[in-house]
């Protein structure tokens, strides 16, 4: 038998009540559970939907649907890492590499021309980056609030403010070990890493947008 749209909505509600509130997680669970419920109700026509759902849920063992959420989170982590690596290669092996090289050169020129302001300029730049990042992610979350219930969106957007805080906490490492070449090199590497994270996260958010249109 084939479940109706109303029955699918009821299953989604029961899954949500069990603590699985992320939309992409819910639909992946539904994909597996609905098929199992259809088979059960096909074999036992006297079963009502709730009883069939309870039996299917029990068949997943003591952790129930938790394994689905963990599996999805692990898969999304791997997708994000692949996105970051792809973005890194795209930067390193294209004309985009000129940007971190120019930043390296500019930092060295600053250290030579106005060494007395070097530390202040670097610290101000890092602080400015952190402010920009927090404003950026605030705007993204406002513009994409229809995606806030997706685990993939939370993972992709959540890494960006963490990155900002990490960079700000590294500010003294950039300066205290210090010579201008070290600082310029570290910032050049950070520019590539940050850029890769931004591009990789945007790619994951685009995938979530497509998923959202599919589920609508």
N, C-alpha and C positions, 0 to 999 in steps of 0.2 A: 504493500500500500504506500501511497505518497502522502506525506504530511502537508496540511494546509498552511497558508501564511499565518493564520491565527495560532496554530499549534506551534509553529516555529517561534513566534513572538513569545508564547508562553514558556517554551524551553529557554529562550534567551533570558526571560525574567527570572526563572529558577536558577540559572547559572550565575546571574548577577547577584542574587541573594546569597549565594555561597561565596561571595567575595571576589569574583572574577569580573571586574568592572571595565577593563580595557576592551574597546570595541573589537580590535583585531584578534585578541585572545578569545573573546566570546564567539566570534564567527568561526574560528578554527575549531573550537570545542564543538560548536553546533554541527559543523561539517561531519565530524566523527560520530557524535551522539545521535543526530537525526537518523543517520543510516542504520545505526544499531537499533534504535527504537522502531523504525519501520520494519526491520527484520523480526523483532520480537512481536509486534502487533500483527504482523502477517501470519506468524506461527500460532499466536494465541489471540484470536479476534476479541475475546472477552476482556482483555487487558485494557484499562483506561490509560490515558496519556501519562498521568502522574505516576502511576504504578510502574509503567514501562520505564519512565525516566529514572525512578529510584533504583530499579533493578540494574539498569545500565550504569548508573553512577556507582553502585556497589561493585560492579564487575571490574572497575578500575582500581580496586584495592583500597588500602587504608588512606592513601594520599589523594584519592579521588582524581580530580582534574588538575591537581597541582603540577603533575608531570608535564602537562600541555604547556602551562605558563612558563615553566623552566625551559622547556624545549624551544619555545618561541623566543624567549629572552636570549638564549644561547645562539640561536640562529641570527637574530638581529645584531647581536654583538659581532658575530663573524661578518655579517654584511657591512656593518659600519667600518670595521677594520679594513675590509677589502676596498671600501669607498675611499678611506683615507690613503691607503697605499696607491690606489689608482690615481688619485689627485696628486700625490707626491711625485709619482713618475711623470705625470703630465707637466708638472712645474719644472722638474729637473731636466727633462729632455725636450724642452721647447723654449721659445724665446722668453717665456715668463721668468726664466732663471735670471734674466737681466735685472729684475726688480730687487731681489735680495742682494745681488752683487753691487748694485748702485747704493743700497742702504749701507753695506759694508764700507764702501768708498766714502760716503758722506760722513759716517761716524768717525772714520780715520781723519778726514779733513777737519772736522769739528775739534778733535783732540789736539790737532796741530795748530789750528788757527786761534781757538779760544779755549785753551786747556783749563782755565780757571772756572769756566762754566760747564765743563764736560759732564760732571756728575749730575748737576741740576738738570741739564738738558735730557740726559738719559732717563733719570727718574721721572721727570715731567712727561716724557714720551710714553713710558710704561704706564704711568697713572692715566694718561689720556686714552691709551689703548683699553685699559680696564673699564673706564667710563663709557667709551664707545661700545664695547662689547656688551655691557649690561643694558645700555639703551637699545642696541640692536636686537638683543634677544627679547626684550620687553615688547618691541614693535612687532617682531615675528610672532610672538605668542598672541598678541592682540589681533593681528591680521589673520592668523591661522587658528583662532580659538575653536573653530569647528573640528579641529584635529586633536584637541586636548585630551580626548578620551582614548587616544591610540597609544599603545605602549611604544610603538616605533617612533612616534613624534616626540614623546617624552624623553626617550633615550637620545635621539638626534639633537634635540634642542637643549637637553640638560647638560651635555658635555661642554657647551660653550661658556656658561658662567663659571663652571669648575675650572676651565682653562684660564679664564681671566684671573681668578683668585690664585691659581698656581703660579702664573707669570708674575703677579704682583709680589708673591712670597719669594720668588727667585731674584728679586731686584738687587738684593745685597750680594748675592752670588755673582751677579754680572759685574759688580763694581769692586768688591772687596778683594778679589784674588789678583789684583787688578793690573792690567795694562790695557791700553786702548785696542790693541790687536785682539786680545782675548774677548773684550766686551763686544767689539764689532763682529767677531766670528760667532759668538754665542747668539747675538741678536739676529744675525743672518740665518742661522739654523732655526731659531725660533720663528722667524718670519715664514720660512718654508713649512714648519710644523703647524703653525697657526692657520696659514692659508689652506693647507691640506684638510685640517679639521673643519674649517668653514665650508669648503667645497664638498667634502664628504657628507657633512650634515645636511647641506642643501639637497644633495642627491637623495638622501634617505627621506627627507621631508617631501620631495616630489613624488617618491614612490608611495608614501602615505596618502598623499592627495589623490593619486590614481586609485588606491585601495578604497578610499572614502567614496569616490564616485561609483565604484563597483558595488559597494554595499548600500548605496542610497536606493 
